Amino acid sequence: MAASAPAPHTTDFPVEGRCSYYVEKKKRFCRMVVAAGKRFCGEHAGAAEEENARKRILCPLDPKHTVYEDQLSKHLKKCNSREKPKPDFFIQDINAGLKDETEIPEQLV
């Protein structure tokens, strides 16, 4: 009568098609999807011993993600953290008011 139910999620093996990197802090495998024929996701590709041919580095625009060193120039053109061009009609601080309220120009009075 004291039979315990089995745990719903075991950490013995990673789920098929998911990253094989074991996240020690969370005590489970990474759940990101992997590319066909790979064992690790893009974030944990550096953990794979067989994939040491390409080096991953931190993105210079946003260090929260990594990119392959040989694809850095291509990534910098499409990274969502890059400085986007302003539209032609954009004027910085157009509605900010006067910068120094003690000096009121004569043409505005």
matplotlib code that plots the C-alpha trace (Angstrom):
import matplotlib.pyplot as plt

x = [0.0, 3.0, 4.0, 5.4, 4.7, 7.7, 9.2, 7.6, 11.0, 14.2, 17.6, 19.2, 19.2, 18.4, 15.1, 15.5, 16.2, 17.2, 20.5, 22.7, 24.3, 23.5, 22.8, 24.2, 22.4, 19.0, 19.8, 18.4, 19.4, 19.1, 15.8, 16.9, 16.4, 19.5, 20.4, 20.2, 23.1, 24.3, 24.3, 24.3, 22.4, 24.1, 24.7, 26.4, 28.2, 31.5, 30.9, 31.2, 34.6, 34.1, 33.1, 36.2, 37.0, 34.9, 35.3, 32.3, 32.8, 30.5, 28.6, 30.2, 26.8, 25.1, 27.2, 24.1, 24.6, 27.5, 28.4, 30.9, 34.1, 34.3, 30.7, 31.0, 30.9, 27.7, 26.1, 26.9, 24.8, 21.7, 22.0, 18.9, 21.0, 22.7, 22.0, 19.2, 19.1, 16.7, 13.9, 14.4, 11.7, 13.2, 14.7, 16.3, 14.5, 12.0, 9.3, 11.7, 11.0, 13.6, 16.9, 17.4, 14.1, 15.7, 16.6, 13.5, 14.3, 12.7, 11.1, 9.2, 7.7]
y = [0.0, 2.2, 2.1, 5.4, 6.7, 7.0, 10.4, 11.9, 13.3, 11.3, 12.8, 9.5, 10.3, 13.4, 13.5, 12.5, 15.6, 17.7, 19.0, 16.4, 19.1, 18.4, 21.7, 21.1, 24.1, 22.9, 19.2, 18.4, 18.2, 21.3, 21.3, 23.3, 21.6, 20.4, 20.4, 17.2, 14.9, 17.0, 16.2, 19.8, 23.0, 26.1, 27.4, 24.3, 23.4, 24.2, 21.3, 18.8, 17.4, 16.3, 19.8, 21.7, 22.8, 26.0, 28.4, 30.2, 33.7, 36.2, 38.6, 42.0, 43.7, 41.6, 39.2, 37.2, 35.0, 33.4, 33.2, 31.3, 33.3, 32.7, 34.0, 37.1, 39.6, 38.0, 37.9, 41.6, 42.5, 40.7, 40.7, 42.0, 44.0, 46.1, 49.9, 50.3, 53.2, 56.0, 57.1, 60.3, 62.0, 61.3, 64.3, 63.6, 65.2, 67.1, 67.0, 67.3, 71.0, 73.7, 72.4, 75.5, 76.9, 80.1, 81.3, 81.8, 82.8, 86.0, 84.4, 81.9, 84.6]
z = [0.0, 0.4, -3.3, -4.5, -8.0, -10.4, -11.1, -14.2, -15.5, -15.2, -15.9, -17.0, -20.7, -22.8, -24.7, -28.4, -30.6, -27.6, -26.4, -24.5, -22.2, -18.5, -16.7, -13.2, -11.7, -12.9, -12.4, -15.9, -19.5, -21.7, -23.6, -26.7, -30.1, -31.8, -35.6, -37.5, -36.7, -33.7, -30.0, -28.6, -29.2, -30.5, -27.0, -25.8, -29.0, -27.3, -24.9, -27.7, -28.1, -31.7, -32.9, -31.8, -35.4, -35.1, -32.1, -30.6, -29.2, -27.4, -29.6, -29.3, -29.6, -27.0, -24.8, -23.9, -26.9, -28.8, -32.5, -34.6, -35.0, -38.7, -39.2, -37.0, -39.9, -41.2, -37.8, -37.1, -40.1, -38.9, -35.1, -33.4, -30.9, -33.6, -33.9, -36.3, -38.7, -37.7, -40.1, -42.0, -40.1, -36.7, -34.8, -31.4, -28.4, -30.6, -27.9, -24.9, -24.4, -23.7, -22.4, -20.2, -19.0, -17.6, -21.1, -23.2, -26.8, -28.0, -31.0, -28.9, -26.5]

ax = plt.figure().add_subplot(projection="3d")
ax.plot(x, y, z, "-o")
ax.set_aspect("equal")
plt.show()
